Amino acid sequence: MPDVFSNPAHPYTKALIQSVPRAGEPLIPLTGRVPDLIDDPPGCPYRDRCERAYERCLEEVPTMRPIVSSRAVSCHLDLIEEVQADVAPVD
């Protein structure tokens, strides 16, 4: 399974994965609004649906940057430590 599913980094990706219906479990809906594809407002396109969005997300589109050797994320948050904390050490 790709790391994006087993160890998602971006808060919006985590929310998407949590919102997948599972038998016998309550639905966890996404909050916020879907990005407007016609009128692209400034800032991060996921800010309305991201539980960790802050002021910078409203004003500036994040750039893609590496978080671990084989992964990158487009987010203003420092997600490197979160991803590395979820990766089991290899013996």
Phi and psi restraints in degrees (range 20) as a CNS / XPLOR table:
assign (resid 1 and name C) (resid 2 and name N)
       (resid 2 and name CA) (resid 2 and name C) 1.0 -61.0 20.0 2
assign (resid 2 and name N) (resid 2 and name CA)
       (resid 2 and name C) (resid 3 and name N) 1.0 148.4 20.0 2
assign (resid 2 and name C) (resid 3 and name N)
       (resid 3 and name CA) (resid 3 and name C) 1.0 -56.3 20.0 2
assign (resid 3 and name N) (resid 3 and name CA)
       (resid 3 and name C) (resid 4 and name N) 1.0 -31.2 20.0 2
assign (resid 3 and name C) (resid 4 and name N)
       (resid 4 and name CA) (resid 4 and name C) 1.0 -61.3 20.0 2
assign (resid 4 and name N) (resid 4 and name CA)
       (resid 4 and name C) (resid 5 and name N) 1.0 -26.9 20.0 2
assign (resid 4 and name C) (resid 5 and name N)
       (resid 5 and name CA) (resid 5 and name C) 1.0 -91.0 20.0 2
assign (resid 5 and name N) (resid 5 and name CA)
       (resid 5 and name C) (resid 6 and name N) 1.0 -39.8 20.0 2
assign (resid 5 and name C) (resid 6 and name N)
       (resid 6 and name CA) (resid 6 and name C) 1.0 -83.3 20.0 2
assign (resid 6 and name N) (resid 6 and name CA)
       (resid 6 and name C) (resid 7 and name N) 1.0 -23.8 20.0 2
assign (resid 6 and name C) (resid 7 and name N)
       (resid 7 and name CA) (resid 7 and name C) 1.0 -148.5 20.0 2
assign (resid 7 and name N) (resid 7 and name CA)
       (resid 7 and name C) (resid 8 and name N) 1.0 66.8 20.0 2
assign (resid 7 and name C) (resid 8 and name N)
       (resid 8 and name CA) (resid 8 and name C) 1.0 -65.1 20.0 2
assign (resid 8 and name N) (resid 8 and name CA)
       (resid 8 and name C) (resid 9 and name N) 1.0 145.9 20.0 2
assign (resid 8 and name C) (resid 9 and name N)
       (resid 9 and name CA) (resid 9 and name C) 1.0 -102.1 20.0 2
assign (resid 9 and name N) (resid 9 and name CA)
       (resid 9 and name C) (resid 10 and name N) 1.0 -49.8 20.0 2
assign (resid 9 and name C) (resid 10 and name N)
       (resid 10 and name CA) (resid 10 and name C) 1.0 -71.0 20.0 2
assign (resid 10 and name N) (resid 10 and name CA)
       (resid 10 and name C) (resid 11 and name N) 1.0 135.1 20.0 2
assign (resid 10 and name C) (resid 11 and name N)
       (resid 11 and name CA) (resid 11 and name C) 1.0 -56.5 20.0 2
assign (resid 11 and name N) (resid 11 and name CA)
       (resid 11 and name C) (resid 12 and name N) 1.0 -34.5 20.0 2
assign (resid 11 and name C) (resid 12 and name N)
       (resid 12 and name CA) (resid 12 and name C) 1.0 -69.8 20.0 2
assign (resid 12 and name N) (resid 12 and name CA)
       (resid 12 and name C) (resid 13 and name N) 1.0 -38.2 20.0 2
assign (resid 12 and name C) (resid 13 and name N)
       (resid 13 and name CA) (resid 13 and name C) 1.0 -62.7 20.0 2
assign (resid 13 and name N) (resid 13 and name CA)
       (resid 13 and name C) (resid 14 and name N) 1.0 -42.5 20.0 2
assign (resid 13 and name C) (resid 14 and name N)
       (resid 14 and name CA) (resid 14 and name C) 1.0 -59.2 20.0 2
assign (resid 14 and name N) (resid 14 and name CA)
       (resid 14 and name C) (resid 15 and name N) 1.0 -43.8 20.0 2
assign (resid 14 and name C) (resid 15 and name N)
       (resid 15 and name CA) (resid 15 and name C) 1.0 -64.3 20.0 2
assign (resid 15 and name N) (resid 15 and name CA)
       (resid 15 and name C) (resid 16 and name N) 1.0 -40.0 20.0 2
assign (resid 15 and name C) (resid 16 and name N)
       (resid 16 and name CA) (resid 16 and name C) 1.0 -60.9 20.0 2
assign (resid 16 and name N) (resid 16 and name CA)
       (resid 16 and name C) (resid 17 and name N) 1.0 -46.6 20.0 2
assign (resid 16 and name C) (resid 17 and name N)
       (resid 17 and name CA) (resid 17 and name C) 1.0 -65.4 20.0 2
assign (resid 17 and name N) (resid 17 and name CA)
       (resid 17 and name C) (resid 18 and name N) 1.0 -39.4 20.0 2
assign (resid 17 and name C) (resid 18 and name N)
       (resid 18 and name CA) (resid 18 and name C) 1.0 -67.0 20.0 2
assign (resid 18 and name N) (resid 18 and name CA)
       (resid 18 and name C) (resid 19 and name N) 1.0 -24.5 20.0 2
assign (resid 18 and name C) (resid 19 and name N)
       (resid 19 and name CA) (resid 19 and name C) 1.0 -83.4 20.0 2
assign (resid 19 and name N) (resid 19 and name CA)
       (resid 19 and name C) (resid 20 and name N) 1.0 -5.1 20.0 2
assign (resid 19 and name C) (resid 20 and name N)
       (resid 20 and name CA) (resid 20 and name C) 1.0 -66.9 20.0 2
assign (resid 20 and name N) (resid 20 and name CA)
       (resid 20 and name C) (resid 21 and name N) 1.0 125.6 20.0 2
assign (resid 20 and name C) (resid 21 and name N)
       (resid 21 and name CA) (resid 21 and name C) 1.0 -61.3 20.0 2
assign (resid 21 and name N) (resid 21 and name CA)
       (resid 21 and name C) (resid 22 and name N) 1.0 137.3 20.0 2
assign (resid 21 and name C) (resid 22 and name N)
       (resid 22 and name CA) (resid 22 and name C) 1.0 -129.0 20.0 2
assign (resid 22 and name N) (resid 22 and name CA)
       (resid 22 and name C) (resid 23 and name N) 1.0 136.6 20.0 2
assign (resid 22 and name C) (resid 23 and name N)
       (resid 23 and name CA) (resid 23 and name C) 1.0 -57.7 20.0 2
assign (resid 23 and name N) (resid 23 and name CA)
       (resid 23 and name C) (resid 24 and name N) 1.0 131.1 20.0 2
assign (resid 23 and name C) (resid 24 and name N)
       (resid 24 and name CA) (resid 24 and name C) 1.0 78.5 20.0 2
assign (resid 24 and name N) (resid 24 and name CA)
       (resid 24 and name C) (resid 25 and name N) 1.0 2.4 20.0 2
assign (resid 24 and name C) (resid 25 and name N)
       (resid 25 and name CA) (resid 25 and name C) 1.0 -117.5 20.0 2
assign (resid 25 and name N) (resid 25 and name CA)
       (resid 25 and name C) (resid 26 and name N) 1.0 149.6 20.0 2
assign (resid 25 and name C) (resid 26 and name N)
       (resid 26 and name CA) (resid 26 and name C) 1.0 -68.8 20.0 2
assign (resid 26 and name N) (resid 26 and name CA)
       (resid 26 and name C) (resid 27 and name N) 1.0 149.8 20.0 2
assign (resid 26 and name C) (resid 27 and name N)
       (resid 27 and name CA) (resid 27 and name C) 1.0 -70.1 20.0 2
assign (resid 27 and name N) (resid 27 and name CA)
       (resid 27 and name C) (resid 28 and name N) 1.0 141.2 20.0 2
assign (resid 27 and name C) (resid 28 and name N)
       (resid 28 and name CA) (resid 28 and name C) 1.0 -115.8 20.0 2
assign (resid 28 and name N) (resid 28 and name CA)
       (resid 28 and name C) (resid 29 and name N) 1.0 95.5 20.0 2
assign (resid 28 and name C) (resid 29 and name N)
       (resid 29 and name CA) (resid 29 and name C) 1.0 -74.2 20.0 2
assign (resid 29 and name N) (resid 29 and name CA)
       (resid 29 and name C) (resid 30 and name N) 1.0 153.2 20.0 2
assign (resid 29 and name C) (resid 30 and name N)
       (resid 30 and name CA) (resid 30 and name C) 1.0 -75.3 20.0 2
assign (resid 30 and name N) (resid 30 and name CA)
       (resid 30 and name C) (resid 31 and name N) 1.0 142.6 20.0 2
assign (resid 30 and name C) (resid 31 and name N)
       (resid 31 and name CA) (resid 31 and name C) 1.0 -97.2 20.0 2
assign (resid 31 and name N) (resid 31 and name CA)
       (resid 31 and name C) (resid 32 and name N) 1.0 172.1 20.0 2
assign (resid 31 and name C) (resid 32 and name N)
       (resid 32 and name CA) (resid 32 and name C) 1.0 80.8 20.0 2
assign (resid 32 and name N) (resid 32 and name CA)
       (resid 32 and name C) (resid 33 and name N) 1.0 -172.1 20.0 2
assign (resid 32 and name C) (resid 33 and name N)
       (resid 33 and name CA) (resid 33 and name C) 1.0 -108.2 20.0 2
assign (resid 33 and name N) (resid 33 and name CA)
       (resid 33 and name C) (resid 34 and name N) 1.0 150.7 20.0 2
assign (resid 33 and name C) (resid 34 and name N)
       (resid 34 and name CA) (resid 34 and name C) 1.0 -69.1 20.0 2
assign (resid 34 and name N) (resid 34 and name CA)
       (resid 34 and name C) (resid 35 and name N) 1.0 138.5 20.0 2
assign (resid 34 and name C) (resid 35 and name N)
       (resid 35 and name CA) (resid 35 and name C) 1.0 -56.7 20.0 2
assign (resid 35 and name N) (resid 35 and name CA)
       (resid 35 and name C) (resid 36 and name N) 1.0 139.2 20.0 2
assign (resid 35 and name C) (resid 36 and name N)
       (resid 36 and name CA) (resid 36 and name C) 1.0 -80.2 20.0 2
assign (resid 36 and name N) (resid 36 and name CA)
       (resid 36 and name C) (resid 37 and name N) 1.0 114.8 20.0 2
assign (resid 36 and name C) (resid 37 and name N)
       (resid 37 and name CA) (resid 37 and name C) 1.0 -79.8 20.0 2
assign (resid 37 and name N) (resid 37 and name CA)
       (resid 37 and name C) (resid 38 and name N) 1.0 -15.0 20.0 2
assign (resid 37 and name C) (resid 38 and name N)
       (resid 38 and name CA) (resid 38 and name C) 1.0 -91.8 20.0 2
assign (resid 38 and name N) (resid 38 and name CA)
       (resid 38 and name C) (resid 39 and name N) 1.0 -48.7 20.0 2
assign (resid 38 and name C) (resid 39 and name N)
       (resid 39 and name CA) (resid 39 and name C) 1.0 -107.2 20.0 2
assign (resid 39 and name N) (resid 39 and name CA)
       (resid 39 and name C) (resid 40 and name N) 1.0 88.9 20.0 2
assign (resid 39 and name C) (resid 40 and name N)
       (resid 40 and name CA) (resid 40 and name C) 1.0 -78.9 20.0 2
assign (resid 40 and name N) (resid 40 and name CA)
       (resid 40 and name C) (resid 41 and name N) 1.0 100.2 20.0 2
assign (resid 40 and name C) (resid 41 and name N)
       (resid 41 and name CA) (resid 41 and name C) 1.0 -71.4 20.0 2
assign (resid 41 and name N) (resid 41 and name CA)
       (resid 41 and name C) (resid 42 and name N) 1.0 164.3 20.0 2
assign (resid 41 and name C) (resid 42 and name N)
       (resid 42 and name CA) (resid 42 and name C) 1.0 -67.1 20.0 2
assign (resid 42 and name N) (resid 42 and name CA)
       (resid 42 and name C) (resid 43 and name N) 1.0 160.9 20.0 2
assign (resid 42 and name C) (resid 43 and name N)
       (resid 43 and name CA) (resid 43 and name C) 1.0 93.4 20.0 2
assign (resid 43 and name N) (resid 43 and name CA)
       (resid 43 and name C) (resid 44 and name N) 1.0 -171.3 20.0 2
assign (resid 43 and name C) (resid 44 and name N)
       (resid 44 and name CA) (resid 44 and name C) 1.0 -70.0 20.0 2
assign (resid 44 and name N) (resid 44 and name CA)
       (resid 44 and name C) (resid 45 and name N) 1.0 131.0 20.0 2
assign (resid 44 and name C) (resid 45 and name N)
       (resid 45 and name CA) (resid 45 and name C) 1.0 -66.3 20.0 2
assign (resid 45 and name N) (resid 45 and name CA)
       (resid 45 and name C) (resid 46 and name N) 1.0 -16.3 20.0 2
assign (resid 45 and name C) (resid 46 and name N)
       (resid 46 and name CA) (resid 46 and name C) 1.0 -99.2 20.0 2
assign (resid 46 and name N) (resid 46 and name CA)
       (resid 46 and name C) (resid 47 and name N) 1.0 2.5 20.0 2
assign (resid 46 and name C) (resid 47 and name N)
       (resid 47 and name CA) (resid 47 and name C) 1.0 -58.9 20.0 2
assign (resid 47 and name N) (resid 47 and name CA)
       (resid 47 and name C) (resid 48 and name N) 1.0 -34.4 20.0 2
assign (resid 47 and name C) (resid 48 and name N)
       (resid 48 and name CA) (resid 48 and name C) 1.0 -73.4 20.0 2
assign (resid 48 and name N) (resid 48 and name CA)
       (resid 48 and name C) (resid 49 and name N) 1.0 -18.5 20.0 2
assign (resid 48 and name C) (resid 49 and name N)
       (resid 49 and name CA) (resid 49 and name C) 1.0 -113.6 20.0 2
assign (resid 49 and name N) (resid 49 and name CA)
       (resid 49 and name C) (resid 50 and name N) 1.0 6.5 20.0 2
assign (resid 49 and name C) (resid 50 and name N)
       (resid 50 and name CA) (resid 50 and name C) 1.0 -104.3 20.0 2
assign (resid 50 and name N) (resid 50 and name CA)
       (resid 50 and name C) (resid 51 and name N) 1.0 122.0 20.0 2
assign (resid 50 and name C) (resid 51 and name N)
       (resid 51 and name CA) (resid 51 and name C) 1.0 -69.5 20.0 2
assign (resid 51 and name N) (resid 51 and name CA)
       (resid 51 and name C) (resid 52 and name N) 1.0 -13.2 20.0 2
assign (resid 51 and name C) (resid 52 and name N)
       (resid 52 and name CA) (resid 52 and name C) 1.0 -110.8 20.0 2
assign (resid 52 and name N) (resid 52 and name CA)
       (resid 52 and name C) (resid 53 and name N) 1.0 13.6 20.0 2
assign (resid 52 and name C) (resid 53 and name N)
       (resid 53 and name CA) (resid 53 and name C) 1.0 -63.6 20.0 2
assign (resid 53 and name N) (resid 53 and name CA)
       (resid 53 and name C) (resid 54 and name N) 1.0 145.2 20.0 2
assign (resid 53 and name C) (resid 54 and name N)
       (resid 54 and name CA) (resid 54 and name C) 1.0 -138.7 20.0 2
assign (resid 54 and name N) (resid 54 and name CA)
       (resid 54 and name C) (resid 55 and name N) 1.0 -175.1 20.0 2
assign (resid 54 and name C) (resid 55 and name N)
       (resid 55 and name CA) (resid 55 and name C) 1.0 -52.2 20.0 2
assign (resid 55 and name N) (resid 55 and name CA)
       (resid 55 and name C) (resid 56 and name N) 1.0 -44.1 20.0 2
assign (resid 55 and name C) (resid 56 and name N)
       (resid 56 and name CA) (resid 56 and name C) 1.0 -58.9 20.0 2
assign (resid 56 and name N) (resid 56 and name CA)
       (resid 56 and name C) (resid 57 and name N) 1.0 -33.7 20.0 2
assign (resid 56 and name C) (resid 57 and name N)
       (resid 57 and name CA) (resid 57 and name C) 1.0 -64.8 20.0 2
assign (resid 57 and name N) (resid 57 and name CA)
       (resid 57 and name C) (resid 58 and name N) 1.0 -27.2 20.0 2
assign (resid 57 and name C) (resid 58 and name N)
       (resid 58 and name CA) (resid 58 and name C) 1.0 -74.9 20.0 2
assign (resid 58 and name N) (resid 58 and name CA)
       (resid 58 and name C) (resid 59 and name N) 1.0 -23.3 20.0 2
assign (resid 58 and name C) (resid 59 and name N)
       (resid 59 and name CA) (resid 59 and name C) 1.0 -109.7 20.0 2
assign (resid 59 and name N) (resid 59 and name CA)
       (resid 59 and name C) (resid 60 and name N) 1.0 -29.6 20.0 2
assign (resid 59 and name C) (resid 60 and name N)
       (resid 60 and name CA) (resid 60 and name C) 1.0 -131.6 20.0 2
assign (resid 60 and name N) (resid 60 and name CA)
       (resid 60 and name C) (resid 61 and name N) 1.0 131.4 20.0 2
assign (resid 60 and name C) (resid 61 and name N)
       (resid 61 and name CA) (resid 61 and name C) 1.0 -75.1 20.0 2
assign (resid 61 and name N) (resid 61 and name CA)
       (resid 61 and name C) (resid 62 and name N) 1.0 127.3 20.0 2
assign (resid 61 and name C) (resid 62 and name N)
       (resid 62 and name CA) (resid 62 and name C) 1.0 -71.5 20.0 2
assign (resid 62 and name N) (resid 62 and name CA)
       (resid 62 and name C) (resid 63 and name N) 1.0 149.1 20.0 2
assign (resid 62 and name C) (resid 63 and name N)
       (resid 63 and name CA) (resid 63 and name C) 1.0 -94.2 20.0 2
assign (resid 63 and name N) (resid 63 and name CA)
       (resid 63 and name C) (resid 64 and name N) 1.0 157.4 20.0 2
assign (resid 63 and name C) (resid 64 and name N)
       (resid 64 and name CA) (resid 64 and name C) 1.0 -74.0 20.0 2
assign (resid 64 and name N) (resid 64 and name CA)
       (resid 64 and name C) (resid 65 and name N) 1.0 131.6 20.0 2
assign (resid 64 and name C) (resid 65 and name N)
       (resid 65 and name CA) (resid 65 and name C) 1.0 -146.4 20.0 2
assign (resid 65 and name N) (resid 65 and name CA)
       (resid 65 and name C) (resid 66 and name N) 1.0 150.9 20.0 2
assign (resid 65 and name C) (resid 66 and name N)
       (resid 66 and name CA) (resid 66 and name C) 1.0 -69.7 20.0 2
assign (resid 66 and name N) (resid 66 and name CA)
       (resid 66 and name C) (resid 67 and name N) 1.0 146.2 20.0 2
assign (resid 66 and name C) (resid 67 and name N)
       (resid 67 and name CA) (resid 67 and name C) 1.0 -117.3 20.0 2
assign (resid 67 and name N) (resid 67 and name CA)
       (resid 67 and name C) (resid 68 and name N) 1.0 -34.7 20.0 2
assign (resid 67 and name C) (resid 68 and name N)
       (resid 68 and name CA) (resid 68 and name C) 1.0 -142.6 20.0 2
assign (resid 68 and name N) (resid 68 and name CA)
       (resid 68 and name C) (resid 69 and name N) 1.0 174.8 20.0 2
assign (resid 68 and name C) (resid 69 and name N)
       (resid 69 and name CA) (resid 69 and name C) 1.0 -51.5 20.0 2
assign (resid 69 and name N) (resid 69 and name CA)
       (resid 69 and name C) (resid 70 and name N) 1.0 -38.1 20.0 2
assign (resid 69 and name C) (resid 70 and name N)
       (resid 70 and name CA) (resid 70 and name C) 1.0 -112.3 20.0 2
assign (resid 70 and name N) (resid 70 and name CA)
       (resid 70 and name C) (resid 71 and name N) 1.0 12.3 20.0 2
assign (resid 70 and name C) (resid 71 and name N)
       (resid 71 and name CA) (resid 71 and name C) 1.0 -135.9 20.0 2
assign (resid 71 and name N) (resid 71 and name CA)
       (resid 71 and name C) (resid 72 and name N) 1.0 150.9 20.0 2
assign (resid 71 and name C) (resid 72 and name N)
       (resid 72 and name CA) (resid 72 and name C) 1.0 -137.3 20.0 2
assign (resid 72 and name N) (resid 72 and name CA)
       (resid 72 and name C) (resid 73 and name N) 1.0 160.1 20.0 2
assign (resid 72 and name C) (resid 73 and name N)
       (resid 73 and name CA) (resid 73 and name C) 1.0 -145.1 20.0 2
assign (resid 73 and name N) (resid 73 and name CA)
       (resid 73 and name C) (resid 74 and name N) 1.0 148.1 20.0 2
assign (resid 73 and name C) (resid 74 and name N)
       (resid 74 and name CA) (resid 74 and name C) 1.0 -106.3 20.0 2
assign (resid 74 and name N) (resid 74 and name CA)
       (resid 74 and name C) (resid 75 and name N) 1.0 90.2 20.0 2
assign (resid 74 and name C) (resid 75 and name N)
       (resid 75 and name CA) (resid 75 and name C) 1.0 -158.0 20.0 2
assign (resid 75 and name N) (resid 75 and name CA)
       (resid 75 and name C) (resid 76 and name N) 1.0 145.8 20.0 2
assign (resid 75 and name C) (resid 76 and name N)
       (resid 76 and name CA) (resid 76 and name C) 1.0 -77.2 20.0 2
assign (resid 76 and name N) (resid 76 and name CA)
       (resid 76 and name C) (resid 77 and name N) 1.0 -21.9 20.0 2
assign (resid 76 and name C) (resid 77 and name N)
       (resid 77 and name CA) (resid 77 and name C) 1.0 -72.9 20.0 2
assign (resid 77 and name N) (resid 77 and name CA)
       (resid 77 and name C) (resid 78 and name N) 1.0 152.3 20.0 2
assign (resid 77 and name C) (resid 78 and name N)
       (resid 78 and name CA) (resid 78 and name C) 1.0 -85.4 20.0 2
assign (resid 78 and name N) (resid 78 and name CA)
       (resid 78 and name C) (resid 79 and name N) 1.0 99.3 20.0 2
assign (resid 78 and name C) (resid 79 and name N)
       (resid 79 and name CA) (resid 79 and name C) 1.0 -100.4 20.0 2
assign (resid 79 and name N) (resid 79 and name CA)
       (resid 79 and name C) (resid 80 and name N) 1.0 1.5 20.0 2
assign (resid 79 and name C) (resid 80 and name N)
       (resid 80 and name CA) (resid 80 and name C) 1.0 -60.0 20.0 2
assign (resid 80 and name N) (resid 80 and name CA)
       (resid 80 and name C) (resid 81 and name N) 1.0 -49.8 20.0 2
assign (resid 80 and name C) (resid 81 and name N)
       (resid 81 and name CA) (resid 81 and name C) 1.0 -64.2 20.0 2
assign (resid 81 and name N) (resid 81 and name CA)
       (resid 81 and name C) (resid 82 and name N) 1.0 -36.5 20.0 2
assign (resid 81 and name C) (resid 82 and name N)
       (resid 82 and name CA) (resid 82 and name C) 1.0 -64.3 20.0 2
assign (resid 82 and name N) (resid 82 and name CA)
       (resid 82 and name C) (resid 83 and name N) 1.0 -42.3 20.0 2
assign (resid 82 and name C) (resid 83 and name N)
       (resid 83 and name CA) (resid 83 and name C) 1.0 -70.4 20.0 2
assign (resid 83 and name N) (resid 83 and name CA)
       (resid 83 and name C) (resid 84 and name N) 1.0 -44.8 20.0 2
assign (resid 83 and name C) (resid 84 and name N)
       (resid 84 and name CA) (resid 84 and name C) 1.0 -65.2 20.0 2
assign (resid 84 and name N) (resid 84 and name CA)
       (resid 84 and name C) (resid 85 and name N) 1.0 -32.9 20.0 2
assign (resid 84 and name C) (resid 85 and name N)
       (resid 85 and name CA) (resid 85 and name C) 1.0 -66.6 20.0 2
assign (resid 85 and name N) (resid 85 and name CA)
       (resid 85 and name C) (resid 86 and name N) 1.0 -27.0 20.0 2
assign (resid 85 and name C) (resid 86 and name N)
       (resid 86 and name CA) (resid 86 and name C) 1.0 -91.2 20.0 2
assign (resid 86 and name N) (resid 86 and name CA)
       (resid 86 and name C) (resid 87 and name N) 1.0 -4.3 20.0 2
assign (resid 86 and name C) (resid 87 and name N)
       (resid 87 and name CA) (resid 87 and name C) 1.0 -94.0 20.0 2
assign (resid 87 and name N) (resid 87 and name CA)
       (resid 87 and name C) (resid 88 and name N) 1.0 122.7 20.0 2
assign (resid 87 and name C) (resid 88 and name N)
       (resid 88 and name CA) (resid 88 and name C) 1.0 -71.7 20.0 2
assign (resid 88 and name N) (resid 88 and name CA)
       (resid 88 and name C) (resid 89 and name N) 1.0 139.9 20.0 2
assign (resid 88 and name C) (resid 89 and name N)
       (resid 89 and name CA) (resid 89 and name C) 1.0 -65.2 20.0 2
assign (resid 89 and name N) (resid 89 and name CA)
       (resid 89 and name C) (resid 90 and name N) 1.0 146.2 20.0 2
assign (resid 89 and name C) (resid 90 and name N)
       (resid 90 and name CA) (resid 90 and name C) 1.0 -96.9 20.0 2
assign (resid 90 and name N) (resid 90 and name CA)
       (resid 90 and name C) (resid 91 and name N) 1.0 130.2 20.0 2
